[in-house]
Amino acid sequence: MNRRDFVGVTGLAAGALWLPSLPSLGGNPVDPARFLEGVDVAVKKRLSDAALNAAKSAGATYADVRIGRYLNQGVFTREKQVQNIVNSESYGAGVRVIANGTWGFAATNQVTEAGMAKAAQLAVQIAKANSKVQKEQVKLAPQKGYGEVSWKAPIKQNAFEVPIKDKVDLLLATNAKAMENGASFVNSVLFQVNEQKYFASTDGSYIDQDIHRIYPTFGVTVVDRSSGKFRSRQALSSPMGMGYEYLTPKAEDKVAGPQGSDVVGYKYSYDMLEDAARAAKQAKEKITAKSVTPGKYDLVLDPHHLGLTIHESVGHPLELDRVLGYEANYAGTSFATMEWKAKGQSYGSKQVNIVADKLQPGSLGAVGYDDEGVKTKEWMLIDQGKLVDYQKIRDQAHIVGQNESDGCCYSQSWQDVQFQRMPNVSLRPGQEKMSVDQMIAGVDKGIYIAGNGSFSIDQQRYNSQFGGQVFYAIEKGKIAGMLEDVAYQTNTLEFWNSCAAVCDQSDYRFAGFFNDGKGQPSQSSAVSHGSSTTRFNGVNVINTARKIG
């Protein structure tokens, strides 16, 4: 590692202090002036053909090629200082083949016709070697070729075109706003990602895609010098599949929380300065907030909080590879087996309608085609509380008696093999008009929760515990002050069967995650979870500050 790389890595680590789980900024350092360069589509087609032809000549019955250019930028600040700026690029190609009925994969950063052909030949050799121990041959769902097509994220402003100075000014202004409102410490970060991906296969597809993601976030801490107590609050932003326009606040994208809560949510634009000011005030209020009394409560969960619970208790257990035990050694298994599904048991109440998709504009998972050339779509996972389907890709569809992929195959980079990954998984909003205040009006004893906190869940995605960022007591239909030390304990089926009401479309928002880990070797992906504010009745709440025994 040279000095420049060392400074970049250590600076990245320093910038990550006090912030929630952060995405990897892997790749090689690059001059940001090169971010706007591209690779000609005709060149990528010629390179892909070199690999496809070499694979077929070596004995492959199927082959696909992914040429990827991955750009990342991270700007890190703390109080009045810029801690680090990281610019990275990764460029190369991966070749996946079937030979003798078995998968083989190889990757190369030698993106030339000779380099591509060599990688394809190696992939075939690996497949043939694997076939000696393969018990069943790969069965791919049929997939028509699309010819030469393209898809671009519908962004309005490419974040990589925005001067770094403007980004630094925004983060430092965010820090200043938090400090003005009582913050003792504040870190802020802005991440941008651009995936330029080209896919080609022996099915006859040549697909060029341009994907953008952005994630502004911060962490605020307030210290009470007299008592020595301190509390923190993280940003209520969501990473989005958008451009820099996400950071231009629009009044119509602001969603007020319940009266008396001082919580504001955001849809397709985010007011970072406003959120930082509120974060400082709320962190200060948390220091003197009443500690929760354990017991059963009706929970009213904000979308920015509920997204994580959806992710862990629905998204992961309905991944078909996990259901089949393929992930048991690392990510775990699932209680929602095919045998369990066949019994027709209830996953949730009639209000629970959960859809999977890679289509919603602005979501992290939105693409035109997945990483094995399947056009993306929407499909139901849970319909009125009943489990009706899983998430699956081309070599899994036949296992559940289906003949097409769901289009949710993904790889984090050109050098990693693609496999089944979680699409966007979202709770559909209620059909009847209902505001958050109207929902709370029907709660006698409850807690309103916003923001993600710490959580734990078992390896079958069944027993779990979730915290949050801010908590408010609900008494006789109204907000009755802030609470602290709140977490709820439940199991997946009890929780979703306790779902009593869902606000309508006007309250619908995304929560998202930049770094969902899975697989061996581990890979990271980005995914969004949409929902409206939702009520769950009679959930067990514990006090996280109380000692046991």
C-alpha positions as CSV (number, residue, x, y, z in Angstrom):
1,M,0.0,0.0,0.0
2,N,1.4,3.4,-1.0
3,R,1.1,6.5,1.0
4,R,-1.8,7.9,-1.0
5,D,-3.8,4.7,-0.5
6,F,-2.9,4.6,3.2
7,V,-4.1,8.2,3.8
8,G,-7.3,7.5,1.9
9,V,-8.1,4.3,3.9
10,T,-7.2,5.8,7.3
11,G,-9.1,9.0,6.5
12,L,-12.1,7.0,5.6
13,A,-12.0,5.2,8.9
14,A,-11.7,8.4,10.8
15,G,-14.7,9.9,8.9
16,A,-16.8,6.9,9.8
17,L,-16.7,7.6,13.6
18,W,-20.1,8.2,15.2
19,L,-22.0,7.3,12.1
20,P,-24.2,4.3,11.2
21,S,-23.1,1.5,9.0
22,L,-21.3,3.0,6.0
23,P,-20.9,1.7,2.5
24,S,-17.5,0.5,1.1
25,L,-15.7,2.9,-1.1
26,G,-13.5,0.2,-2.7
27,G,-11.5,0.7,-5.9
28,N,-8.4,2.6,-6.9
29,P,-7.9,6.3,-6.1
30,V,-8.8,8.5,-9.1
31,D,-8.8,12.1,-10.2
32,P,-12.4,13.3,-9.9
33,A,-12.0,15.0,-13.3
34,R,-12.2,11.5,-14.8
35,F,-15.6,10.7,-13.2
36,L,-17.4,12.0,-16.3
37,E,-15.5,9.9,-18.7
38,G,-17.2,6.9,-20.2
39,V,-16.5,3.8,-22.3
40,D,-18.0,3.6,-25.8
41,V,-20.9,1.1,-26.1
42,A,-19.5,-0.2,-29.4
43,V,-16.2,-1.0,-27.7
44,K,-18.0,-2.8,-24.9
45,K,-19.9,-4.9,-27.4
46,R,-16.8,-5.9,-29.2
47,L,-15.1,-6.9,-26.0
48,S,-18.1,-8.9,-24.9
49,D,-18.3,-10.7,-28.2
50,A,-14.6,-11.7,-27.7
51,A,-15.5,-13.3,-24.4
52,L,-18.7,-15.0,-25.6
53,N,-17.1,-16.5,-28.6
54,A,-14.1,-17.7,-26.6
55,A,-16.4,-19.3,-24.1
56,K,-18.5,-21.1,-26.7
57,S,-15.3,-22.3,-28.5
58,A,-14.1,-23.7,-25.2
59,G,-17.3,-25.7,-24.6
60,A,-19.7,-23.4,-22.8
61,T,-23.4,-24.0,-23.5
62,Y,-24.2,-20.6,-22.0
63,A,-22.1,-17.5,-21.2
64,D,-22.7,-14.0,-20.0
65,V,-20.3,-11.1,-19.6
66,R,-20.5,-8.0,-17.3
67,I,-18.2,-5.1,-18.0
68,G,-18.4,-2.7,-15.1
69,R,-17.0,0.8,-14.2
70,Y,-17.8,1.6,-10.6
71,L,-17.3,5.2,-9.3
72,N,-17.5,6.2,-5.7
73,Q,-17.0,9.5,-3.8
74,G,-17.2,10.2,-0.1
75,V,-16.9,13.6,1.5
76,F,-16.3,13.5,5.3
77,T,-16.5,16.4,7.8
78,R,-16.6,17.0,11.5
79,E,-17.7,20.2,13.2
80,K,-15.7,22.9,11.2
81,Q,-13.2,20.5,9.6
82,V,-13.0,18.5,6.4
83,Q,-11.7,15.1,7.5
84,N,-11.3,13.4,4.1
85,I,-12.4,13.2,0.5
86,V,-12.2,9.8,-1.2
87,N,-12.5,9.3,-4.9
88,S,-12.3,5.8,-6.3
89,E,-12.8,3.9,-9.5
90,S,-12.9,0.2,-10.3
91,Y,-13.0,-1.1,-13.9
92,G,-13.0,-4.7,-15.2
93,A,-15.1,-7.6,-16.4
94,G,-16.5,-10.8,-15.1
95,V,-17.4,-13.8,-17.3
96,R,-19.9,-16.5,-16.1
97,V,-20.4,-19.7,-18.0
98,I,-22.2,-23.1,-17.9
99,A,-20.1,-26.0,-19.1
100,N,-20.9,-29.7,-18.5
101,G,-24.0,-28.4,-16.7
102,T,-22.1,-26.5,-14.1
103,W,-21.3,-22.8,-13.4
104,G,-17.9,-21.4,-13.8
105,F,-16.7,-17.8,-13.3
106,A,-13.6,-15.7,-13.8
107,A,-12.8,-12.0,-13.8
108,T,-10.2,-9.7,-15.2
109,N,-9.0,-6.1,-15.1
110,Q,-7.4,-6.6,-18.5
111,V,-10.3,-5.2,-20.5
112,T,-9.0,-6.1,-23.9
113,E,-10.1,-8.6,-26.4
114,A,-7.3,-10.9,-25.4
115,G,-7.9,-10.4,-21.7
116,M,-11.6,-11.0,-22.1
117,A,-11.1,-14.2,-24.1
118,K,-8.6,-15.5,-21.5
119,A,-11.0,-14.9,-18.7
120,A,-13.8,-16.7,-20.6
121,Q,-11.5,-19.7,-21.2
122,L,-10.6,-19.8,-17.5
123,A,-14.3,-19.7,-16.5
124,V,-15.0,-22.7,-18.7
125,Q,-12.0,-24.6,-17.2
126,I,-13.4,-23.9,-13.7
127,A,-16.9,-25.0,-14.7
128,K,-15.6,-28.3,-16.1
129,A,-13.6,-28.9,-12.9
130,N,-16.6,-28.1,-10.8
131,S,-18.7,-30.6,-12.8
132,K,-16.8,-33.5,-11.4
133,V,-18.5,-32.9,-8.0
134,Q,-21.7,-31.3,-9.1
135,K,-24.7,-33.5,-8.2
136,E,-27.4,-31.8,-10.4
137,Q,-27.0,-29.8,-13.6
138,V,-27.9,-26.2,-13.7
139,K,-31.4,-25.5,-15.0
140,L,-31.9,-22.0,-16.3
141,A,-35.3,-20.5,-16.7
142,P,-35.8,-19.4,-20.4
143,Q,-34.8,-15.9,-21.2
144,K,-35.2,-14.2,-24.5
145,G,-32.5,-11.9,-25.8
146,Y,-33.3,-8.2,-25.9
147,G,-30.7,-7.2,-28.5
148,E,-29.0,-3.8,-28.0
149,V,-30.9,-1.9,-25.3
150,S,-30.0,0.7,-22.6
151,W,-31.4,2.0,-19.3
152,K,-30.4,5.1,-17.4
153,A,-31.5,6.2,-13.9
154,P,-33.9,9.2,-14.4
155,I,-31.7,11.6,-12.4
156,K,-32.0,15.3,-12.8
157,Q,-28.5,16.3,-11.7
158,N,-25.4,14.0,-11.8
159,A,-23.8,14.3,-8.3
160,F,-20.4,13.8,-9.9
161,E,-20.8,17.0,-11.9
162,V,-21.3,19.0,-8.7
163,P,-18.0,20.7,-7.5
164,I,-16.6,19.2,-4.3
165,K,-16.5,22.7,-2.8
166,D,-20.3,22.8,-3.0
167,K,-20.6,19.5,-1.2
168,V,-18.2,20.5,1.5
169,D,-20.0,23.8,2.0
170,L,-23.3,21.9,2.4
171,L,-21.8,19.5,5.0
172,L,-20.1,22.3,7.0
173,A,-23.3,24.3,7.0
174,T,-25.1,21.2,8.3
175,N,-22.6,20.9,11.1
176,A,-22.9,24.6,11.9
177,K,-26.7,24.3,12.1
178,A,-26.4,21.4,14.5
179,M,-23.9,23.3,16.7
180,E,-26.2,26.4,16.7
181,N,-28.9,24.2,18.1
182,G,-26.9,22.7,20.9
183,A,-24.8,19.9,19.4
184,S,-21.5,19.2,21.2
185,F,-20.2,17.0,18.4
186,V,-21.3,16.4,14.8
187,N,-20.0,14.3,11.9
188,S,-21.5,14.5,8.4
189,V,-20.9,12.5,5.2
190,L,-22.0,12.5,1.6
191,F,-21.6,9.4,-0.5
192,Q,-22.2,9.1,-4.2
193,V,-22.1,6.0,-6.4
194,N,-22.3,5.5,-10.1
195,E,-22.4,2.0,-11.6
196,Q,-21.8,1.9,-15.4
197,K,-22.7,-1.7,-16.2
198,Y,-22.7,-3.5,-19.5
199,F,-24.2,-7.0,-19.8
200,A,-24.0,-9.4,-22.8
201,S,-25.0,-13.0,-23.1
202,T,-25.3,-15.9,-25.5
203,D,-29.1,-15.4,-25.3
204,G,-28.6,-12.3,-27.5
205,S,-28.7,-9.4,-25.0
206,Y,-26.4,-6.4,-25.1
207,I,-27.6,-4.2,-22.2
208,D,-26.0,-0.9,-21.2
209,Q,-27.0,0.7,-17.9
210,D,-26.1,3.8,-15.9
211,I,-27.1,3.7,-12.2
212,H,-26.8,6.4,-9.6
213,R,-27.1,6.5,-5.8
214,I,-26.7,9.1,-3.2
215,Y,-26.5,9.0,0.6
216,P,-26.3,12.2,2.8
217,T,-26.1,11.4,6.6
218,F,-24.8,12.7,9.9
219,G,-24.5,11.9,13.6
220,V,-25.2,14.5,16.3
221,T,-24.2,14.2,20.0
222,V,-25.2,16.5,22.8
223,V,-23.3,16.4,26.1
224,D,-24.8,17.7,29.4
225,R,-21.7,18.9,31.2
226,S,-23.4,19.2,34.6
227,S,-24.6,15.6,34.7
228,G,-22.1,13.9,32.4
229,K,-25.0,12.4,30.4
230,F,-25.0,12.5,26.6
231,R,-27.4,11.4,23.8
232,S,-27.1,11.1,20.0
233,R,-29.4,11.2,17.1
234,Q,-28.6,10.1,13.6
235,A,-29.9,11.6,10.4
236,L,-33.4,10.7,9.3
237,S,-32.3,10.7,5.6
238,S,-32.6,7.7,3.4
239,P,-30.0,6.7,0.7
240,M,-31.7,7.0,-2.6
241,G,-31.4,6.0,-6.2
242,M,-31.2,9.6,-7.3
243,G,-28.9,12.4,-8.3
244,Y,-27.9,15.6,-6.4
245,E,-31.4,16.9,-6.8
246,Y,-32.2,14.8,-3.6
247,L,-30.4,17.6,-1.7
248,T,-32.6,20.4,-3.0
249,P,-35.4,20.5,-0.5
250,K,-39.0,20.8,-1.8
251,A,-41.9,21.6,0.4
252,E,-44.1,19.0,-1.2
253,D,-41.6,16.3,-0.2
254,K,-41.8,17.1,3.5
255,V,-44.1,14.9,5.7
256,A,-44.9,16.0,9.2
257,G,-44.9,13.5,12.0
258,P,-47.7,13.5,14.6
259,Q,-48.6,16.7,16.4
260,G,-46.3,17.1,19.4
261,S,-43.5,14.9,18.2
262,D,-41.3,17.4,16.3
263,V,-40.5,14.7,13.7
264,V,-40.4,15.4,10.0
265,G,-40.0,12.9,7.3
266,Y,-38.8,13.3,3.7
267,K,-39.9,11.7,0.4
268,Y,-37.9,12.6,-2.8
269,S,-35.9,15.5,-1.5
270,Y,-34.1,16.0,1.8
271,D,-33.5,19.1,3.9
272,M,-30.2,18.2,5.6
273,L,-29.9,21.5,7.5
274,E,-33.4,21.3,8.9
275,D,-32.8,17.7,10.0
276,A,-29.5,18.6,11.7
277,A,-31.1,21.4,13.7
278,R,-33.9,19.0,14.8
279,A,-31.4,16.3,15.6
280,A,-29.6,18.6,18.0
281,K,-32.7,19.7,19.7
282,Q,-34.0,16.1,20.0
283,A,-30.7,14.8,21.3
284,K,-30.8,17.4,24.0
285,E,-34.4,16.5,24.9
286,K,-33.5,12.8,25.1
287,I,-31.1,13.5,28.0
288,T,-34.1,14.4,30.3
289,A,-36.7,12.2,28.6
290,K,-38.7,9.8,30.7
291,S,-37.3,6.2,30.7
292,V,-39.9,3.8,29.3
293,T,-41.9,1.5,31.6
294,P,-41.7,-2.1,30.1
295,G,-45.0,-3.6,29.0
296,K,-47.3,-4.1,26.1
297,Y,-47.9,-1.1,23.8
298,D,-49.5,-0.3,20.5
299,L,-46.6,0.9,18.3
300,V,-46.9,3.5,15.6
301,L,-43.9,3.1,13.4
302,D,-42.6,5.8,11.0
303,P,-41.5,4.5,7.6
304,H,-37.8,5.5,8.3
305,H,-38.0,3.1,11.2
306,L,-40.2,0.3,9.8
307,G,-37.9,-0.1,6.7
308,L,-35.3,-2.0,8.8
309,T,-37.9,-4.3,10.3
310,I,-39.3,-5.1,6.8
311,H,-35.7,-5.7,5.7
312,E,-34.9,-8.2,8.4
313,S,-38.2,-9.9,9.0
314,V,-39.6,-10.1,5.5
315,G,-36.8,-9.3,2.9
316,H,-34.2,-11.8,4.2
317,P,-36.4,-14.7,5.2
318,L,-38.1,-14.7,1.7
319,E,-34.8,-15.0,-0.2
320,L,-35.1,-18.4,-1.9
321,D,-31.5,-19.3,-1.5
322,R,-31.7,-18.7,2.2
323,V,-34.9,-20.7,2.4
324,L,-33.1,-23.6,0.6
325,G,-30.2,-23.5,3.1
326,Y,-27.6,-22.2,0.6
327,E,-26.8,-19.3,3.0
328,A,-26.8,-21.4,6.2
329,N,-23.0,-21.2,6.7
330,Y,-22.9,-17.4,6.8
331,A,-26.2,-15.4,6.6
332,G,-28.4,-18.1,8.1
333,T,-31.6,-19.9,7.1
334,S,-35.3,-19.0,7.2
335,F,-38.3,-20.1,9.2
336,A,-40.5,-19.5,6.1
337,T,-39.6,-22.8,4.4
338,M,-41.5,-24.2,1.4
339,E,-43.0,-26.7,3.8
340,W,-44.2,-23.9,6.1
341,K,-45.6,-22.0,3.1
342,A,-47.5,-25.1,1.9
343,K,-49.4,-25.2,5.3
344,G,-51.0,-21.9,4.4
345,Q,-50.3,-20.3,7.8
346,S,-50.7,-16.5,8.2
347,Y,-47.6,-14.4,7.9
348,G,-49.5,-11.3,8.9
349,S,-52.9,-9.7,9.3
350,K,-55.1,-8.8,6.3
351,Q,-53.5,-5.3,6.3
352,V,-50.1,-6.8,5.3
353,N,-49.5,-6.6,1.6
354,I,-45.8,-6.7,0.7
355,V,-44.5,-6.4,-2.8
356,A,-41.0,-7.0,-4.2
357,D,-39.7,-4.9,-7.2
358,K,-36.8,-3.3,-8.8
359,L,-38.8,-0.6,-10.5
360,Q,-39.8,2.2,-8.1
361,P,-38.2,5.5,-9.3
362,G,-35.9,6.9,-6.7
363,S,-35.4,3.6,-4.9
364,L,-31.9,2.0,-4.5
365,G,-32.9,-1.2,-6.3
366,A,-34.3,0.5,-9.4
367,V,-32.7,-0.8,-12.6
368,G,-34.0,-1.8,-16.0
369,Y,-32.4,-5.2,-16.1
370,D,-30.7,-7.3,-13.5
371,D,-27.2,-8.8,-13.6
372,E,-28.2,-11.8,-15.7
373,G,-30.1,-9.8,-18.3
374,V,-33.6,-10.2,-17.0
375,K,-36.0,-7.3,-17.3
376,T,-37.1,-6.2,-13.9
377,K,-40.6,-6.4,-12.6
378,E,-42.9,-6.2,-9.6
379,W,-44.4,-9.3,-7.8
380,M,-46.3,-10.0,-4.6
381,L,-44.6,-11.7,-1.7
382,I,-47.4,-11.4,0.9
383,D,-51.0,-10.9,-0.1
384,Q,-53.4,-10.0,2.7
385,G,-51.2,-11.7,5.2
386,K,-50.5,-14.9,3.2
387,L,-47.1,-15.8,1.9
388,V,-47.5,-16.3,-1.9
389,D,-44.0,-16.1,-3.3
390,Y,-40.2,-15.8,-2.8
391,Q,-37.4,-13.9,-4.4
392,K,-35.7,-16.0,-7.1
393,I,-33.4,-15.9,-10.1
394,R,-32.9,-18.0,-13.3
395,D,-31.4,-21.1,-11.8
396,Q,-33.8,-21.2,-8.9
397,A,-37.2,-20.7,-10.6
398,H,-37.7,-24.4,-11.4
399,I,-37.3,-25.3,-7.8
400,V,-40.6,-23.7,-7.0
401,G,-42.3,-24.8,-10.2
402,Q,-42.0,-21.5,-12.0
403,N,-40.5,-20.8,-15.5
404,E,-39.1,-17.3,-15.2
405,S,-36.7,-15.3,-13.0
406,D,-37.9,-12.4,-10.8
407,G,-35.0,-10.3,-12.1
408,C,-33.3,-9.9,-8.8
409,C,-29.8,-11.1,-9.6
410,Y,-26.9,-8.7,-8.6
411,S,-23.2,-8.5,-8.1
412,Q,-21.4,-5.7,-6.2
413,S,-18.7,-5.5,-8.8
414,W,-17.2,-6.9,-12.0
415,Q,-14.9,-9.2,-10.0
416,D,-17.7,-10.9,-8.0
417,V,-20.1,-13.5,-9.4
418,Q,-23.7,-12.4,-9.5
419,F,-26.3,-14.2,-7.3
420,Q,-29.7,-13.8,-5.8
421,R,-30.1,-10.5,-3.9
422,M,-32.9,-8.8,-2.2
423,P,-34.9,-6.4,-4.4
424,N,-36.9,-3.5,-3.0
425,V,-39.3,-5.0,-0.5
426,S,-42.2,-2.7,0.5
427,L,-45.4,-2.6,2.5
428,R,-48.2,-1.3,0.4
429,P,-50.0,1.8,1.8
430,G,-53.6,1.5,3.1
431,Q,-56.5,2.0,0.7
432,E,-58.5,4.2,3.1
433,K,-57.5,7.8,3.8
434,M,-55.7,8.0,7.1
435,S,-53.2,10.5,8.5
436,V,-50.7,9.7,11.2
437,D,-52.7,11.9,13.7
438,Q,-55.9,9.9,12.9
439,M,-54.0,6.7,13.5
440,I,-52.7,7.9,16.8
441,A,-56.2,9.1,17.8
442,G,-57.2,5.4,18.1
443,V,-54.3,4.5,20.5
444,D,-54.9,4.5,24.2
445,K,-51.4,3.4,25.3
446,G,-48.7,3.4,22.8
447,I,-45.3,4.6,21.5
448,Y,-44.4,6.4,18.3
449,I,-41.0,5.5,16.9
450,A,-38.9,7.2,14.2
451,G,-35.5,6.3,12.8
452,N,-33.3,3.2,12.9
453,G,-31.5,2.1,16.0
454,S,-29.7,-1.0,17.1
455,F,-31.3,-4.4,16.4
456,S,-30.8,-8.1,16.6
457,I,-32.5,-11.1,14.9
458,D,-31.8,-14.8,15.0
459,Q,-30.4,-16.8,12.1
460,Q,-33.9,-17.9,10.9
461,R,-35.1,-14.3,10.9
462,Y,-37.8,-15.1,13.5
463,N,-37.0,-13.8,17.1
464,S,-36.0,-10.2,17.0
465,Q,-35.5,-6.9,18.9
466,F,-35.5,-3.4,17.4
467,G,-34.6,0.1,18.7
468,G,-34.9,3.5,17.1
469,Q,-33.7,7.1,17.1
470,V,-36.6,9.0,18.8
471,F,-39.6,7.7,20.8
472,Y,-42.7,9.5,22.0
473,A,-45.4,8.3,24.4
474,I,-48.9,8.1,23.2
475,E,-51.6,8.5,25.8
476,K,-55.3,8.6,25.1
477,G,-54.8,9.4,21.4
478,K,-52.2,12.1,21.7
479,I,-48.4,12.5,21.9
480,A,-47.5,12.9,25.5
481,G,-43.8,13.6,25.6
482,M,-40.5,12.0,24.6
483,L,-39.4,8.6,25.9
484,E,-36.0,6.9,26.1
485,D,-34.5,3.4,26.5
486,V,-37.1,1.8,24.2
487,A,-36.8,-1.4,22.2
488,Y,-39.5,-3.9,21.2
489,Q,-39.1,-7.7,21.3
490,T,-41.2,-9.9,19.1
491,N,-41.2,-12.7,16.6
492,T,-41.9,-12.2,12.9
493,L,-45.3,-13.9,12.9
494,E,-46.6,-12.2,16.1
495,F,-45.4,-8.8,14.8
496,W,-46.9,-8.9,11.4
497,N,-50.1,-10.4,12.7
498,S,-50.4,-7.5,15.1
499,C,-50.5,-5.0,12.2
500,A,-53.8,-3.1,12.7
501,A,-53.6,-0.1,10.3
502,V,-51.5,1.4,7.5
503,C,-51.6,5.1,6.5
504,D,-52.4,6.0,2.9
505,Q,-50.2,6.8,-0.1
506,S,-49.8,10.4,1.0
507,D,-47.5,9.2,3.8
508,Y,-45.5,6.7,1.7
509,R,-41.7,7.0,2.0
510,F,-38.5,5.0,1.5
511,A,-36.0,3.7,4.0
512,G,-32.9,2.4,2.5
513,F,-29.6,0.6,3.1
514,F,-26.3,1.0,1.1
515,N,-24.6,-2.1,2.5
516,D,-26.7,-5.2,2.9
517,G,-24.2,-8.0,3.3
518,K,-24.7,-11.6,2.0
519,G,-22.7,-14.5,0.5
520,Q,-19.3,-16.1,0.8
521,P,-17.1,-14.2,-0.2
522,S,-19.4,-11.5,1.3
523,Q,-20.9,-9.0,-1.1
524,S,-22.8,-5.7,-0.4
525,S,-25.9,-4.4,-2.2
526,A,-28.2,-1.4,-1.9
527,V,-31.9,-1.8,-1.3
528,S,-35.0,0.4,-0.4
529,H,-38.1,-0.4,1.6
530,G,-41.2,1.7,1.1
531,S,-44.0,2.0,3.6
532,S,-46.4,4.4,5.2
533,T,-46.7,4.9,8.9
534,T,-48.1,1.7,10.4
535,R,-49.7,0.6,13.7
536,F,-49.0,-2.7,15.5
537,N,-51.1,-3.6,18.5
538,G,-49.9,-5.2,21.8
539,V,-46.2,-5.4,21.1
540,N,-43.8,-6.2,24.0
541,V,-41.6,-3.2,24.9
542,I,-38.5,-3.5,27.1
543,N,-36.4,-0.9,28.9
544,T,-32.8,-1.1,27.5
545,A,-31.3,0.8,30.4
546,R,-32.5,-1.5,33.1
547,K,-30.2,-4.2,34.6
548,I,-31.3,-7.8,34.5
549,G,-31.2,-9.6,37.9
